[in-house]
Amino acid sequence: MRMPDSLGARLTLALAVVLVAFLGLAGLAVERAFREGVEQAVRENLAVQVYLLLGAAEIDGQGHLRMPDVLPEPRLGTPDSGLYAAIRDGSGEPLWQSESSVGLDIAYPRAVGNGNRRFARAHAGDGRELFALRHAVNWEIHGENRRLVFLVAEDAEGAAARVATFRWTLWGWFVGVAVLLLMLQALLLRWCLRPLRRAAGEITSIERGERARVGDDYPFELRPLTASVNELLASDKRRLERYREALADLGHSLKNPLAVLRSIARDPSAGERATQVEEQVERMQQAIDWHVQRGAAAGRGGLARPIPVADLVRRVGASLARVHADRTIRLECDIPRDAVVRGDPDDLMEIVGNLLDNAWKWGRSRIRVTTRRPAHDGGLALTIEDDGPGIRPDRREAVLERGVRMDENVPGDGLGLALVRRMVEETWGGRLELQASDLGGLRVRVIFPS
């Protein structure tokens, strides 16, 4: 059987099983104790009847047993009253039987060993169950001992009725108590697990970008966990900031030396080697730009905030429209308001900016941006299309390599698609696909994981 995923459900189920098992065993023990108590009471009552018969019995001068017409127990004189008695001699021959047992063939218990008394269950000829007591005595008659056996029995129906009544009352109370305890248990578990639900809610708020850290006022047992989560969040943020600052400092520190080398290469006195120096400087600049942009990508962490895609695409589109003001490009944005991607906003801005910039450079008049959720993984697929010349199928893999440009006459450094591919696949764990668009140009499809 598969265990529930909920911690509260597991605790409730476990405690319910323990509670039901405990109450069930306790109920069985109490019922058995009550049954034994009822049987003990019947046994004592039968012993009292034996003593009454002993007190009423007389042996005449001829050695015959005499019993009074009116016995101390009235039920013995009433036919089929539920209380029966008989007296036999040592050989088992009947000497007397009560009027209540006339017509009944009762199988009284036989002697076991040398015991004088035995209490056991017996059966009547009509099938009814009885409690019976056998008590043997030695009666001295004219100096001789004569063995007499006193037999009494009582219907077990009365005892069974008392046990059944007690059982129904007992289990009724136990069921009521079990339901009450289960309700109290559910309330206690809800109260005890409230800090965990609150912590989960605060972490969800952090994922949504509604708060920056988990609260501090938690029970003692949860404080190490919440403190570790807050430290992890702060440490991750500091690490990313230091990494980006270090890469920016590296790029800035190399900017002036590269500018000096570029100016030397452009000096007419440099001669034929100027072109080679210019090419090497350009390759160094591309490598720096590549590694700075790639290394600064934060990707999507476990507590990444959701980013509305529609707002980001419109902001990037408005900026590119001003940059490419000399071109008449219409941006069609068909993105639902609830379409979000979890990750770093700067990373997503870099991805969308590079793809839209390429579409603006190559498109003639239209750019279309759409999103949908793939059925296989529940993520988000972002599609950017243009009506430009597109890319031949045999060249699509090549343009995803760093430094490869489709047309040297179009401004760019050949890093856009390669950078986007590395960020999407390595940092975000997604996938980038190049396809032909029904607009006539290129369709770039980025699949972000859920």
JOTA-V437356 format. One record per residue. N is the residue number from 1. RES is the residue in three letters. D_LAST is the distance of its C-alpha to the last C-alpha in Angstrom with 2 decimals. Layout:
<<N & RES & D_LAST> <N & RES & D_LAST>>
This chain:
<<1 & MET & 29.52> <2 & ARG & 25.90> <3 & MET & 25.78> <4 & PRO & 23.80> <5 & ASP & 20.56> <6 & SER & 22.00> <7 & LEU & 24.40> <8 & GLY & 26.62> <9 & ALA & 26.83> <10 & ARG & 27.81> <11 & LEU & 30.45> <12 & THR & 31.73> <13 & LEU & 32.05> <14 & ALA & 33.72> <15 & LEU & 36.11> <16 & ALA & 36.89> <17 & VAL & 37.83> <18 & VAL & 39.98> <19 & LEU & 41.57> <20 & VAL & 42.41> <21 & ALA & 43.77> <22 & PHE & 45.85> <23 & LEU & 47.25> <24 & GLY & 47.92> <25 & LEU & 49.85> <26 & ALA & 51.61> <27 & GLY & 52.57> <28 & LEU & 53.96> <29 & ALA & 55.90> <30 & VAL & 57.36> <31 & GLU & 58.26> <32 & ARG & 59.97> <33 & ALA & 61.84> <34 & PHE & 63.01> <35 & ARG & 64.13> <36 & GLU & 66.08> <37 & GLY & 67.58> <38 & VAL & 68.71> <39 & GLU & 70.27> <40 & GLN & 71.99> <41 & ALA & 73.40> <42 & VAL & 74.69> <43 & ARG & 76.25> <44 & GLU & 78.01> <45 & ASN & 79.25> <46 & LEU & 80.67> <47 & ALA & 82.34> <48 & VAL & 83.96> <49 & GLN & 85.26> <50 & VAL & 86.73> <51 & TYR & 88.55> <52 & LEU & 89.87> <53 & LEU & 91.18> <54 & LEU & 92.78> <55 & GLY & 94.49> <56 & ALA & 95.74> <57 & ALA & 96.97> <58 & GLU & 100.67> <59 & ILE & 102.82> <60 & ASP & 106.36> <61 & GLY & 109.50> <62 & GLN & 109.03> <63 & GLY & 105.52> <64 & HIS & 103.73> <65 & LEU & 100.53> <66 & ARG & 100.90> <67 & MET & 98.07> <68 & PRO & 98.71> <69 & ASP & 98.28> <70 & VAL & 95.92> <71 & LEU & 93.15> <72 & PRO & 91.34> <73 & GLU & 88.07> <74 & PRO & 88.60> <75 & ARG & 85.70> <76 & LEU & 87.62> <77 & GLY & 90.24> <78 & THR & 87.87> <79 & PRO & 86.92> <80 & ASP & 83.26> <81 & SER & 82.39> <82 & GLY & 79.65> <83 & LEU & 81.81> <84 & TYR & 84.13> <85 & ALA & 86.67> <86 & ALA & 89.15> <87 & ILE & 91.64> <88 & ARG & 92.61> <89 & ASP & 94.92> <90 & GLY & 94.00> <91 & SER & 94.22> <92 & GLY & 91.89> <93 & GLU & 94.57> <94 & PRO & 93.79> <95 & LEU & 96.12> <96 & TRP & 94.48> <97 & GLN & 91.39> <98 & SER & 90.29> <99 & GLU & 90.76> <100 & SER & 86.98> <101 & SER & 86.48> <102 & VAL & 89.20> <103 & GLY & 87.87> <104 & LEU & 84.80> <105 & ASP & 84.42> <106 & ILE & 82.39> <107 & ALA & 81.34> <108 & TYR & 81.89> <109 & PRO & 80.44> <110 & ARG & 82.75> <111 & ALA & 83.84> <112 & VAL & 81.75> <113 & GLY & 83.66> <114 & ASN & 86.22> <115 & GLY & 84.24> <116 & ASN & 86.06> <117 & ARG & 83.00> <118 & ARG & 79.90> <119 & PHE & 77.20> <120 & ALA & 75.11> <121 & ARG & 73.76> <122 & ALA & 76.19> <123 & HIS & 76.37> <124 & ALA & 78.93> <125 & GLY & 80.31> <126 & ASP & 78.31> <127 & GLY & 75.02> <128 & ARG & 74.34> <129 & GLU & 73.01> <130 & LEU & 75.15> <131 & PHE & 75.25> <132 & ALA & 78.57> <133 & LEU & 80.60> <134 & ARG & 83.44> <135 & HIS & 85.97> <136 & ALA & 89.09> <137 & VAL & 92.14> <138 & ASN & 95.53> <139 & TRP & 98.31> <140 & GLU & 101.76> <141 & ILE & 104.51> <142 & HIS & 108.13> <143 & GLY & 107.09> <144 & GLU & 104.65> <145 & ASN & 100.87> <146 & ARG & 99.32> <147 & ARG & 95.56> <148 & LEU & 93.95> <149 & VAL & 90.32> <150 & PHE & 88.80> <151 & LEU & 85.79> <152 & VAL & 83.63> <153 & ALA & 80.45> <154 & GLU & 78.09> <155 & ASP & 75.60> <156 & ALA & 72.00> <157 & GLU & 70.75> <158 & GLY & 71.25> <159 & ALA & 69.37> <160 & ALA & 66.54> <161 & ALA & 66.36> <162 & ARG & 66.15> <163 & VAL & 63.37> <164 & ALA & 61.44> <165 & THR & 61.83> <166 & PHE & 60.66> <167 & ARG & 57.69> <168 & TRP & 56.46> <169 & THR & 56.99> <170 & LEU & 55.32> <171 & TRP & 52.18> <172 & GLY & 51.98> <173 & TRP & 51.95> <174 & PHE & 49.52> <175 & VAL & 47.03> <176 & GLY & 47.41> <177 & VAL & 47.00> <178 & ALA & 43.93> <179 & VAL & 42.24> <180 & LEU & 43.21> <181 & LEU & 41.98> <182 & LEU & 38.62> <183 & MET & 38.22> <184 & LEU & 39.28> <185 & GLN & 36.97> <186 & ALA & 33.97> <187 & LEU & 35.03> <188 & LEU & 35.57> <189 & LEU & 32.20> <190 & ARG & 30.53> <191 & TRP & 32.60> <192 & CYS & 32.02> <193 & LEU & 28.22> <194 & ARG & 28.01> <195 & PRO & 27.42> <196 & LEU & 24.40> <197 & ARG & 22.92> <198 & ARG & 23.85> <199 & ALA & 22.23> <200 & ALA & 18.92> <201 & GLY & 19.33> <202 & GLU & 20.20> <203 & ILE & 17.20> <204 & THR & 15.02> <205 & SER & 17.35> <206 & ILE & 16.85> <207 & GLU & 13.07> <208 & ARG & 14.11> <209 & GLY & 16.80> <210 & GLU & 19.59> <211 & ARG & 21.26> <212 & ALA & 21.68> <213 & ARG & 22.74> <214 & VAL & 23.44> <215 & GLY & 26.89> <216 & ASP & 29.91> <217 & ASP & 31.84> <218 & TYR & 30.57> <219 & PRO & 32.76> <220 & PHE & 34.23> <221 & GLU & 32.11> <222 & LEU & 28.78> <223 & ARG & 30.04> <224 & PRO & 29.42> <225 & LEU & 25.75> <226 & THR & 25.25> <227 & ALA & 27.37> <228 & SER & 25.34> <229 & VAL & 22.05> <230 & ASN & 23.89> <231 & GLU & 25.42> <232 & LEU & 22.19> <233 & LEU & 20.76> <234 & ALA & 24.08> <235 & SER & 24.48> <236 & ASP & 21.15> <237 & LYS & 22.06> <238 & ARG & 25.59> <239 & ARG & 24.65> <240 & LEU & 22.49> <241 & GLU & 25.32> <242 & ARG & 27.96> <243 & TYR & 26.22> <244 & ARG & 25.91> <245 & GLU & 29.46> <246 & ALA & 30.79> <247 & LEU & 29.36> <248 & ALA & 30.67> <249 & ASP & 34.00> <250 & LEU & 34.17> <251 & GLY & 33.62> <252 & HIS & 36.15> <253 & SER & 38.68> <254 & LEU & 38.66> <255 & LYS & 38.92> <256 & ASN & 42.66> <257 & PRO & 43.71> <258 & LEU & 41.93> <259 & ALA & 43.60> <260 & VAL & 46.95> <261 & LEU & 46.46> <262 & ARG & 45.50> <263 & SER & 48.62> <264 & ILE & 50.76> <265 & ALA & 49.46> <266 & ARG & 50.34> <267 & ASP & 53.83> <268 & PRO & 56.40> <269 & SER & 58.26> <270 & ALA & 55.38> <271 & GLY & 56.59> <272 & GLU & 54.85> <273 & ARG & 52.35> <274 & ALA & 50.75> <275 & THR & 48.44> <276 & GLN & 47.24> <277 & VAL & 46.66> <278 & GLU & 44.76> <279 & GLU & 42.47> <280 & GLN & 41.81> <281 & VAL & 41.14> <282 & GLU & 38.64> <283 & ARG & 36.87> <284 & MET & 36.85> <285 & GLN & 35.40> <286 & GLN & 32.57> <287 & ALA & 31.82> <288 & ILE & 31.81> <289 & ASP & 29.53> <290 & TRP & 27.13> <291 & HIS & 26.93> <292 & VAL & 26.92> <293 & GLN & 23.94> <294 & ARG & 22.02> <295 & GLY & 22.95> <296 & ALA & 22.13> <297 & ALA & 18.40> <298 & ALA & 16.59> <299 & GLY & 13.03> <300 & ARG & 10.36> <301 & GLY & 11.88> <302 & GLY & 11.39> <303 & LEU & 12.73> <304 & ALA & 11.29> <305 & ARG & 12.32> <306 & PRO & 10.77> <307 & ILE & 12.61> <308 & PRO & 14.03> <309 & VAL & 13.95> <310 & ALA & 17.17> <311 & ASP & 19.27> <312 & LEU & 18.40> <313 & VAL & 19.23> <314 & ARG & 22.42> <315 & ARG & 23.50> <316 & VAL & 23.13> <317 & GLY & 24.86> <318 & ALA & 27.68> <319 & SER & 28.29> <320 & LEU & 28.46> <321 & ALA & 30.74> <322 & ARG & 33.15> <323 & VAL & 32.97> <324 & HIS & 33.69> <325 & ALA & 36.13> <326 & ASP & 38.48> <327 & ARG & 36.18> <328 & THR & 35.57> <329 & ILE & 31.90> <330 & ARG & 30.24> <331 & LEU & 26.54> <332 & GLU & 24.93> <333 & CYS & 21.71> <334 & ASP & 20.20> <335 & ILE & 17.00> <336 & PRO & 16.47> <337 & ARG & 16.95> <338 & ASP & 13.89> <339 & ALA & 11.51> <340 & VAL & 9.78> <341 & VAL & 7.85> <342 & ARG & 7.88> <343 & GLY & 10.51> <344 & ASP & 14.22> <345 & PRO & 15.92> <346 & ASP & 18.54> <347 & ASP & 16.31> <348 & LEU & 14.66> <349 & MET & 18.25> <350 & GLU & 19.48> <351 & ILE & 17.15> <352 & VAL & 17.87> <353 & GLY & 21.47> <354 & ASN & 22.24> <355 & LEU & 20.98> <356 & LEU & 22.80> <357 & ASP & 25.81> <358 & ASN & 26.12> <359 & ALA & 25.89> <360 & TRP & 28.58> <361 & LYS & 30.78> <362 & TRP & 30.76> <363 & GLY & 30.38> <364 & ARG & 33.61> <365 & SER & 32.96> <366 & ARG & 29.47> <367 & ILE & 25.84> <368 & ARG & 23.15> <369 & VAL & 19.57> <370 & THR & 17.23> <371 & THR & 13.61> <372 & ARG & 12.21> <373 & ARG & 9.31> <374 & PRO & 9.81> <375 & ALA & 11.10> <376 & HIS & 10.43> <377 & ASP & 6.78> <378 & GLY & 5.62> <379 & GLY & 3.86> <380 & LEU & 6.91> <381 & ALA & 10.15> <382 & LEU & 12.80> <383 & THR & 16.29> <384 & ILE & 19.45> <385 & GLU & 22.79> <386 & ASP & 26.39> <387 & ASP & 29.83> <388 & GLY & 31.18> <389 & PRO & 32.66> <390 & GLY & 29.40> <391 & ILE & 29.24> <392 & ARG & 30.96> <393 & PRO & 28.84> <394 & ASP & 30.88> <395 & ARG & 30.10> <396 & ARG & 26.32> <397 & GLU & 25.63> <398 & ALA & 28.45> <399 & VAL & 27.25> <400 & LEU & 24.10> <401 & GLU & 26.52> <402 & ARG & 27.60> <403 & GLY & 30.76> <404 & VAL & 30.98> <405 & ARG & 31.95> <406 & MET & 32.67> <407 & ASP & 35.62> <408 & GLU & 37.55> <409 & ASN & 38.98> <410 & VAL & 35.66> <411 & PRO & 34.97> <412 & GLY & 32.23> <413 & ASP & 31.83> <414 & GLY & 29.60> <415 & LEU & 26.74> <416 & GLY & 24.28> <417 & LEU & 22.44> <418 & ALA & 22.87> <419 & LEU & 21.46> <420 & VAL & 18.41> <421 & ARG & 17.88> <422 & ARG & 18.32> <423 & MET & 16.05> <424 & VAL & 13.12> <425 & GLU & 13.78> <426 & GLU & 15.36> <427 & THR & 14.06> <428 & TRP & 10.41> <429 & GLY & 10.00> <430 & GLY & 9.40> <431 & ARG & 12.25> <432 & LEU & 15.11> <433 & GLU & 17.52> <434 & LEU & 20.95> <435 & GLN & 22.57> <436 & ALA & 25.58> <437 & SER & 25.21> <438 & ASP & 27.36> <439 & LEU & 28.54> <440 & GLY & 30.37> <441 & GLY & 28.52> <442 & LEU & 25.30> <443 & ARG & 21.81> <444 & VAL & 19.09> <445 & ARG & 15.63> <446 & VAL & 12.71> <447 & ILE & 9.39> <448 & PHE & 6.63> <449 & PRO & 3.80> <450 & SER & 0.00>>
